[in-house]
Amino acid sequence: LLKPIASLMECGQAHVADYASGIYTADIVEPAKEMSREAPTIKQISQLQISDHAFIKRSNGGWTYSTVLEIEKDSITFSVDDFGNGKTITKHRWLSSIRLVKSAEDEEDADEDADSTVAEEYSMSISSSGSDDYSEDASPLASPVASPSAADMKAQLKAKLQKKKMDLKAKKKDMKRQAQQAKAAAAEAKRNARELKEAQELELKLRLMDLEEIKLKQEEEVEKERMADFEEKKKKKLAKIEADYEEKRRKKLAKKKAALELEKEVEKERLRIIEEKKAKKKADHEEKKKKEEAKVEMKRLQKANQQAAALEAQRQAELVFQNLEATMMATEISKKYQSS
């Protein structure tokens, strides 16, 4: 709301009494110059430097006497008023939107053109008047006065040209004086417009301060409401956090209690398994011991049987040996008996 008001005031007052003799003097660093008649070339425009002056074409079709603010590769920025506003012209619009300030050479060429134009006009007028005189006085007997010589006519023409040139210079000085007066009037009008603008700006600032005060009050009310809502939300959030914490704590305790109960059951089961393992191990040990004792007993019995068998075999062998000895003795006795 506030920004458009300031923009409207600037648009309405920034261009008051800025036109003098058809030329908008935006940057009054020095008196407004005349615009060159010749259209500049791209090379001439590219030779402009920072703080140089030139004329730029505005949106309304008028030409503004401006100062170069910034130069880029493909664009030049000019000042358009005394408030820091600028206009950037790209390279493809340089020839149509930029004109250079008329130089001293241009003014001398203009004076020479004006002098040559005046000389041509006077020569044509004199030649026409001379032809009329000669037509009227075609007969030498018509007048006793002799016709002027070429030197006299040349001197008269030169005097007339000199007088015309002096009149033209006086007229030019008068026009320059009028232009300076117009510029002074424009500067005065601009100063008055600037003072009016300063007063309006001051009034606008006061209105803006009032609006800002109202805005601050509204913002204060909104801030109070926001703080009240924030406190209410904060209380609700704290209550919810406490309730959630209590619920989480209760669930955690219940979960911990269930975990302890489960741990006790697991411990009981572990002890039972250990006792079972111990009993099984003891039974296995007893069974193994019995098996080892049985093996030892079996080995002992086998050894005893082996010893008994060995003794029986030895006894049988002794019996056989005794029988063999008896048989041998009987055979010998028989042999002895037969021989005898």
C-alpha positions in Angstrom: 0.0 0.0 0.0 2.8 2.5 0.9 5.2 1.7 -1.9 2.7 2.6 -4.8 1.9 6.0 -3.1 5.6 6.9 -3.1 6.0 5.7 -6.7 3.0 7.8 -7.8 4.5 10.9 -6.2 7.8 10.4 -7.8 6.2 9.8 -11.3 4.1 12.9 -10.9 6.8 15.3 -9.7 10.1 13.9 -11.2 9.5 15.5 -14.6 8.0 18.9 -13.6 9.6 21.8 -15.6 12.4 19.6 -16.9 11.9 20.7 -20.5 13.6 23.7 -21.9 13.4 24.6 -25.6 12.1 21.2 -26.4 15.1 19.4 -24.7 14.8 17.6 -21.4 17.7 18.5 -19.1 17.8 15.5 -16.8 21.3 15.9 -15.5 22.0 19.6 -14.9 25.7 19.3 -14.5 26.3 22.0 -17.1 23.9 24.0 -19.3 22.1 21.8 -21.8 23.9 21.4 -25.1 22.5 21.3 -28.6 22.1 17.9 -30.2 24.2 17.0 -33.2 22.4 16.9 -36.5 24.4 13.9 -37.8 23.4 10.4 -36.7 26.4 8.9 -34.8 28.0 5.6 -35.8 28.5 2.6 -33.5 32.2 3.4 -33.3 31.5 7.0 -32.1 28.9 5.7 -29.5 31.3 3.0 -28.3 33.9 5.7 -27.6 31.7 7.3 -24.9 33.3 7.2 -21.4 31.9 7.4 -17.9 30.5 11.0 -17.1 30.3 11.9 -20.9 27.1 13.6 -22.0 24.7 12.6 -24.8 21.0 12.7 -25.8 18.8 9.6 -25.4 15.4 9.0 -26.8 12.7 8.6 -24.1 9.5 6.6 -24.3 7.4 9.7 -25.1 9.6 10.4 -28.2 11.5 13.3 -26.6 15.3 13.6 -26.3 16.9 13.7 -22.8 20.3 15.4 -22.1 21.9 12.6 -20.0 25.2 11.5 -18.4 26.8 8.1 -19.0 26.6 6.1 -15.7 27.8 2.6 -16.7 29.3 1.0 -19.8 29.0 -2.7 -20.6 30.0 -4.7 -23.6 26.6 -4.6 -25.3 24.8 -1.8 -23.4 25.2 1.7 -22.0 23.3 3.1 -18.9 22.4 6.8 -18.8 20.9 8.9 -16.0 17.4 10.1 -16.7 16.8 12.4 -13.6 18.4 13.9 -10.5 17.2 11.0 -8.3 19.5 8.3 -9.4 17.2 6.7 -11.9 18.8 5.4 -15.1 18.0 3.9 -18.5 19.9 1.1 -20.1 20.1 1.1 -24.0 21.3 -2.1 -25.7 23.6 -2.1 -28.7 21.0 -2.9 -31.3 19.1 0.4 -30.3 22.2 2.7 -30.1 21.7 4.3 -33.6 18.0 5.0 -33.0 18.1 6.1 -29.4 21.4 7.9 -28.9 22.6 11.3 -30.3 25.8 12.9 -29.5 26.3 16.5 -28.2 27.0 19.0 -30.9 30.8 19.8 -31.0 32.6 23.0 -32.0 33.3 21.6 -35.5 29.6 21.0 -36.0 28.8 24.7 -35.0 31.4 26.0 -37.4 30.0 23.8 -40.2 26.5 25.1 -39.4 27.7 28.8 -39.5 29.5 28.1 -42.9 26.3 26.5 -44.2 24.2 29.4 -43.0 26.7 31.9 -44.6 26.7 30.0 -47.9 22.9 29.9 -47.9 22.6 33.6 -47.3 25.2 34.3 -50.0 23.4 32.2 -52.5 20.0 33.9 -51.7 21.5 37.4 -52.0 23.3 36.5 -55.2 20.1 35.2 -56.6 18.2 38.3 -55.5 20.8 40.6 -56.9 21.1 38.7 -60.2 17.3 38.9 -60.5 17.2 42.6 -59.7 20.1 43.3 -62.1 18.3 41.6 -64.9 15.2 43.7 -64.2 17.3 46.9 -64.3 18.9 45.9 -67.5 15.5 45.0 -69.0 14.1 48.3 -68.0 17.2 50.2 -69.2 18.0 48.2 -72.3 18.8 51.2 -74.4 22.0 53.2 -73.5 20.2 56.4 -74.6 17.4 55.9 -72.0 19.6 57.3 -69.1 22.6 59.5 -69.1 24.1 57.6 -66.0 26.4 54.8 -66.9 25.7 51.2 -65.6 27.7 50.0 -62.5 30.9 48.0 -63.2 31.4 44.4 -62.0 33.8 45.6 -59.2 31.1 47.9 -57.8 28.5 45.2 -57.9 30.9 42.8 -56.2 31.7 45.4 -53.5 27.9 46.1 -53.0 27.3 42.3 -52.8 30.1 41.9 -50.3 28.8 44.8 -48.2 25.3 43.3 -48.2 26.7 39.9 -47.3 28.8 41.4 -44.5 25.7 43.2 -43.2 23.6 40.1 -43.4 26.3 38.1 -41.6 26.4 40.7 -38.8 22.6 40.6 -38.6 22.7 36.8 -38.5 25.3 36.8 -35.7 23.2 39.4 -33.8 20.2 37.2 -34.3 22.2 34.1 -33.2 23.3 36.0 -30.0 19.8 37.0 -29.3 18.6 33.4 -29.8 21.4 32.2 -27.4 20.3 34.8 -24.9 16.7 33.7 -25.2 17.8 30.1 -24.8 19.8 31.0 -21.7 16.8 32.8 -20.3 14.6 29.9 -21.1 17.2 27.6 -19.4 17.3 29.9 -16.4 13.5 29.9 -16.2 13.5 26.1 -16.6 16.0 25.8 -13.8 14.0 28.2 -11.6 10.8 26.2 -12.4 12.8 23.1 -11.6 13.9 24.5 -8.3 10.3 25.4 -7.5 9.2 22.0 -8.5 11.9 20.5 -6.4 10.8 22.6 -3.4 7.2 21.5 -4.0 8.3 18.0 -4.3 10.3 18.2 -1.0 7.2 19.6 0.7 5.0 16.9 -0.8 7.7 14.3 0.2 7.6 15.7 3.7 3.8 15.5 3.8 4.0 12.0 2.3 6.6 11.0 4.9 4.3 12.3 7.7 1.4 10.3 6.2 3.7 7.3 5.9 4.7 7.7 9.5 1.1 7.8 10.5 0.4 4.7 8.4 3.5 3.1 9.8 2.3 3.8 13.4 -1.1 2.3 12.6 0.6 -0.6 11.0 2.8 -1.0 14.1 -0.3 -1.0 16.3 -2.0 -3.6 14.1 1.2 -5.6 14.1 1.3 -5.3 17.9 -2.2 -6.5 18.3 -1.5 -9.4 15.9 1.7 -10.2 17.8 -0.3 -10.3 21.1 -2.9 -12.6 19.6 -0.1 -14.7 18.1 1.7 -14.8 21.5 -1.6 -15.8 23.2 -2.1 -18.6 20.6 1.5 -19.6 21.0 1.2 -19.8 24.8 -2.1 -21.9 24.4 -0.4 -24.1 21.9 2.6 -24.4 24.1 0.5 -25.4 27.1 -1.4 -28.0 25.1 1.9 -29.2 23.6 3.5 -29.5 27.1 0.4 -31.4 28.4 0.5 -33.7 25.5 4.3 -34.2 25.9 3.8 -35.0 29.6 0.9 -37.4 28.9 3.0 -39.1 26.1 6.0 -39.3 28.5 3.9 -40.8 31.2 2.3 -43.3 28.8 5.8 -44.2 27.4 7.1 -44.5 31.0 4.3 -46.8 32.0 4.7 -48.9 28.8 8.4 -49.0 29.4 8.0 -50.2 33.0 5.4 -52.8 31.9 7.8 -53.9 29.2 10.7 -54.0 31.7 8.6 -56.0 34.1 7.6 -58.5 31.4 11.2 -58.7 30.4 12.2 -59.5 34.0 9.6 -62.1 34.3 10.7 -63.6 31.0 14.3 -63.5 32.2 13.3 -65.3 35.4 11.5 -68.0 33.4 14.5 -68.3 31.1 16.8 -68.6 34.1 14.6 -71.3 35.7 14.6 -73.2 32.4 18.3 -72.8 32.1 18.9 -74.2 35.6 16.5 -77.1 34.9 18.4 -77.9 31.8 21.7 -77.7 33.7 20.4 -80.0 36.4 19.1 -82.4 33.7 22.5 -82.3 32.0 24.2 -82.9 35.3 22.0 -85.9 36.1 22.4 -87.3 32.6 26.1 -86.8 32.8 26.2 -88.6 36.2 24.1 -91.4 34.8 26.4 -91.6 31.8 29.4 -91.7 34.1 27.9 -94.5 36.3 27.0 -96.5 33.2 30.4 -96.0 31.8 31.9 -97.0 35.1 29.8 -100.2 35.1 30.8 -100.9 31.5 34.4 -100.5 32.4 34.1 -102.7 35.4 32.3 -105.3 33.3 35.1 -105.1 30.7 37.7 -105.5 33.4 35.8 -108.5 34.8 35.5 -110.0 31.4 39.1 -109.5 30.8 39.9 -111.1 34.1 37.6 -114.0 33.3 39.1 -114.3 29.8 42.6 -114.3 31.4 41.6 -116.9 33.9 40.1 -119.1 31.2 43.2 -118.6 29.2 45.3 -119.7 32.1 43.1 -122.6 32.8 43.2 -123.7 29.2 46.9 -123.3 29.2 47.2 -125.4 32.3 44.8 -128.0 30.8 46.8 -128.0 27.6 50.0 -128.4 29.5 48.5 -131.2 31.5 47.3 -132.9 28.4 50.7 -132.5 26.8 52.4 -134.0 29.9 49.9 -136.9 29.7 50.7 -137.4 26.0 54.4 -137.2 26.7 54.0 -139.7 29.5 52.0 -142.0 27.3 54.7 -141.6 24.6 57.4 -142.4 27.1 55.5 -145.5 28.3 54.9 -146.6 24.7 58.6 -146.1 23.9 59.6 -148.0 27.0 57.1 -150.8 26.1 58.5 -150.9 22.6 62.1 -151.2 23.9 61.1 -153.9 26.3 59.4 -155.7 23.5 62.4 -155.4 21.4 64.6 -156.6 24.1 62.3 -159.6 24.7 62.2 -160.6 21.1 65.9 -160.3 20.8 66.4 -162.5 23.7 
